[in-house]
């Protein structure tokens, strides 16, 4: 951890970067510039730097003295990749396969997407400056000497499997002592919101949980992945557009899980003998959509956006076609029952609450002339 970059990378001799320690690089405390003097590779205006170009970019004067400020740096993490190669005698890609994806048997995770797997990639898309702007498809990029900084291609399944290996008691990758070091608060970050950084992990608090993980940005992709080390819960959201709400979705997924796990005791008992799943679904109106969900044996209505706790309303089964919301104050149709109309086969035709009808999403789309939603297959994305 106290080795200098110059020990392993003699090309940095007589530059400020030569004295940067591995620990400072891991914790983004090196003070080195973020992306180099010309970072238009992020806009795909030219290639990512090769080794010689990267070394040249890193030889520039530091922005801050070492260990003065947290300053996120892709240049710093790219140097860590070169140090791994020098110390191990392996390429970065081979080292990852031997020490990370191999031991975890993860076949859909890696630093550079093999050309033959390109058709499996969820194509990245540009952001929008205005709401009606068309998104442009952005091709994938070879990150060359910056692979250690730019992240992995992968699926949410493999990313969460990797994160879960950082929970205490898992021995495939690291000792528990090393995990504690990675997950300890090394730096406090106050903007745009208060959170912390360890060694390679962002540290945040969601509800009563302390979580570790990372956000990621790559041309055409925005991602967010979290691990609760105490419970082993891992969540990963991969979006294939710039501006994708990955952090919001990942955070709210954890809040939704907490809503089920830490629910208060029901105030009113359901009438017995009815299957809760016969009431569940997503229902749409001209004003939007809402869900009726079974959360660990409790029926709850939710709005499918934002913090689920803000819109959650406990529902009690009255009979086969009626649910009663818990009494509460509010601007909506609080306290008014949900009444279900069913087909001859028992499927939900519509539900009326507060006087207005809502239809299952597929039925609503058909009645207003919208195309059916198509199911999506399993795809890979870039998780930086």
N, C-alpha and C positions, 0 to 999 in steps of 0.2 A: 504493500500500500504506500510505502514511503519511497519507493523507487522513482527516480526521475524519468521523464520521457526521453531525455537525452541518453540515458544508460542503454536503452533499447533501440533508439533511433538516432544514430550518429549524424544523420543528415541535418538534425536540428542544432548541431553545435554552433555556439556563438549567436544563438537567437534566444529571446525570452522564453520560448516554448521548451527549450532544453531543460529548464529547471522545474517545470510543472510536475507535480507528483501524481501518481495514479489516483490517490484518494481525492485530490483536488479536481481532477478531471471527472471522476465518477460522480462527485457531488456538485458539479457545475460551479466550482469555486475557483477555477483556474484564471478567470479574468480574460481569457482569449476571446477573439471576436466570434460572432455567432456562426456566420456562414461564408466568411471570406469576403474579399474585396469585390468580387463579381459573383453573385449568387443567382444569376438568371437561369441556372440549371433548374431551379425550382419552378420556373415558368416554361421550362423545356425549350429555351431559346438556344441552348447549347448543351453539350454533354456534361454529366457530372465529372468532377476532376478525377484523373488517374492519380497514382501514388506520387509522382513527381510534382504534379500541379498542386496536390493537397499539401505536401511538405512546404512548397513555396508559399502557399496561402497562410500556413500556420507559423511561418517564420516572421510574420509581421509583428509589430509592437503590440503588446497586450493592451486591452482597453482599461483594465483595472489591475492593481497588484493582486497576486495570488492570495486567496482566502479573505478578501475584503468584502465582496458582495456575491450573492447568488446571481450568476449570469449564465443563462442557458446557452449552450454552445454545441452545435453539430460538428464544428471543427474539433472540439475537444473529444467527443465520442468517436470521431473518425480516427483520431490519434490512438485511442484505446484499441481500436481494431487492429491497427498496425503493430501496436505493442503485443497484442495477443499472438499475432503471426510470428513476431520476432522471438517471443519467449517460448512458444510451443513448437516452432518449426513446421507448423501447418498453415494452410490458407485459412482465412477466417471462416469460410464456408465449411471446410472439412472439420475445423475445430467445433463449430456449432453442431454438426452432424454427430461427431464422436462424443460430445460432452453434454448436449442438451436434447436435441430432437431424437437422437438414437436411444439413450437411456429411457426416454419417455415414450418411445415408439410412436412418435408423431410424424405421420407421413404427409400431412397437409400444412406444414409449417417450415419456413426456411428463409434465409436472407435474400436470395435472388431467385426469381421465378424461372424455372427451366423453360426454354423456348417451346418445348413440346407440350407444356401445360398452359400455354398462353390462352387457348380456347376456354379454359376453365375459369379464367379471371373475370370477375364482375367489373366491366369497363368503368373506369373513372370518368367523372363529368365535372365540368367547370362550375363555378359559383354563378350567382345571378346578381347583377347590379340593380336591376329592377325586377319586380315580381313576374312580369310577362316575358322576360328574356328567355330565349331558348338556351338550354344547356348544350355545351360542346363536349363531345367525347374526347378524352385526353388519353393518348397512348401510354402504355407502361414504359418505365425508364430503367435502364441499367445504371445502378448507382455507383458502380466501380469501386473506388477507394473509400467511399463514404458508406459502405454497406452497414458498418457497425452503428452508424448514427441514424440511418433512414428507416430502420425497422425491418419487419418480416412480411412476406406474403403469408396468408393463412386463412383458416376458417375460425369462426367464433368458438367452435367445439375444441379445436386444437389450442387456441389462445387460452381458453379457460383451463384446459388440462395443464398447460404450462404454468399458469398462475397458481393453480392449486398445489403444485409441487413446492411452492414457497411458503406453505403453511407449516407450522411447527409439527415435528414428528415425521415429516416426509424426508427420506434420506437419499432420493435419487439424484439430486443436483448439489445440494449444499448442506453443511451442518447447521444445526439450529443456532449456533453462535454466529455464523456468517449471516444467517437470515436476520437475526436481531440487529446486526450492524447495518445491513441494507435498509431495514425498516425503521431505524431510529431517526428522530428529527434532527437533521444536520443544519438545515437552514429554514428560516421563516420567510414566507413570501406573502406580502400584504396586498399586492395588486394582481388582478382585479378583485380578488377575494382572498381572505386569509386562508392559507394552507401551508404545508411544509414540504421539504424535499429531503430524502435520505440519500442513499447511494444507488442511484438508478431508479428510484421509486418516488412518485408523488405521494404524499400522505395527506389524507383528508378525513373529515368526519361527516358521516351521513346518518342522521338520527342518532342513535346511541352507539353506532359502530365506528371504530377507527379502521379505515380502509387504506390499502396501498395499491398502486397501479400506475397507469400512465395514459395520457391522451396521445394521439398521433395525427400528424398531418403529412400527406404525400400528394403529389399532383393527382387530383381527382378523388381523393379519399380523406375522410375524417373519422377517427376512431376513439373509443374510450373503453378501457378495461380496468376492473377493480377486483381486489381480493380482500375479504375480511379474514385475516389470519386466524382470529380466535375461533371462528366457526368453520372455516374452510370454504365459505361461499365465494364463488368466482362468477363474475358477469363480464361479458364482452359485447360491445355493440360496434359493428363495422358498417360504415356508410360509404357508398360509392359516389359521393358528390361533395365538392367543397361547400362548406357551410352546413353540412349534415349535422343534425342535432344529437350526435353520439353521446356527448357528456350528459345532456339532459335525459336522454332515454336510459342510459346506464344507471344514473343516479336514481331515477324514478322507478326503475325495475327493482332496485334494492328497497326503496320505500314501499313498493307494492308487496314485496315479500314480507317486510316488517309488519305491514298492515294485517297480513294473514297470521303471522307467527305471534305477534304481541297484541292481539285483539282483546279488548275488554270483554268481560262476561256479558252475554246477551241479556238485555233487559226483559224481553218478551219471548216466550218459548214458541217455536213453530208448532203448528198442528201436526201431529205425527202421521206417518203413512204416505207422505208425498216425496217423490224423488226430486231433489233440489236441481238436478241438471235439466229437468223439463222446463225450467223457468229461465235458463241462462241463454245469453247471446248478445250480439251487438245490434242495436236498433237505431234506425236513421229517420230523420225528419228534414224538412227544408232548412231547419235551424242548426243542424249538426247531428251528432251521434252520442249515444250513451251505451254503457255495458251493464248487464246484470251478470254477476260472476259468483261462483262458488269459491269462497276463500276459506279453506280449511273447515268446511262444514257450516259456513255462514253465508247467507246470500247478502250481497252488497251491490248497490248501484254506484257506478263510477263514470266520470267523464274521461275519455281516452286521450287526455293531454294534461301536461303539468303534473304537479305533485298529487298523487292519487288520494292522499289523506285529506286534501282540501275539498274534494267532491264526494268522498265516500259516505254513503248513507246505508245504515243497517236496514235490512228488509226481513219481515216476518211472514211466514206462510200462514194465510188465513184459510184458504181452500185450494182446490186444484187450479183455479184460474185467478187467484187474488193474492197479492202481496201488499203488506202495509208497512210504509216507512216509519222509522223511529220518529217520535215527536221532536221537533227542533224549530228554531227561528230561522227565517231565510227569505230570500226574494223569489225563489222558485215555488213550485206547487208542493210546498212542504206539507206533510201530513196527509196528502191525498193518495188513495190507493192506486196500485198498478193492477189493471184488469186485462187479462189475456183473452184474446179470441183465437180459437184453435180450429184447425182443419179436421176433417173426419178421421184422419190418422193420428191426430194429437199434436201435429206440428204447430208452432206458433204462426198465426196468420198476421196478427198485429197485437200491439199492447197499447192501452190508453192510460195516460197518467196526466192529471191536471186538465182533463178534457180533450187533450190532443192525442192523436194516434201516431205511433211510430212503428215502422216495419222492419223485419229482418233486412240487413243491408242488401243482400242479393235481390230480394223482392222490391226494395225501394229503388235500387238502381234500374231495375227493369221497368217499373212504373213511370219513372221520369225520363227514360230513354238513354240512360248511361250504359256504356259497355260493361259486360261482366268483368269482375276482377280475375286476372289470370294467376294461377298458383306459380310461385317461384321455386326453382330448383336450388340445390345446394351449390353455393358458389364460394370462391375464395376472393379475398380482398387484401389490400395492403394495410398492415397495422404498424404504423411507425411509432 
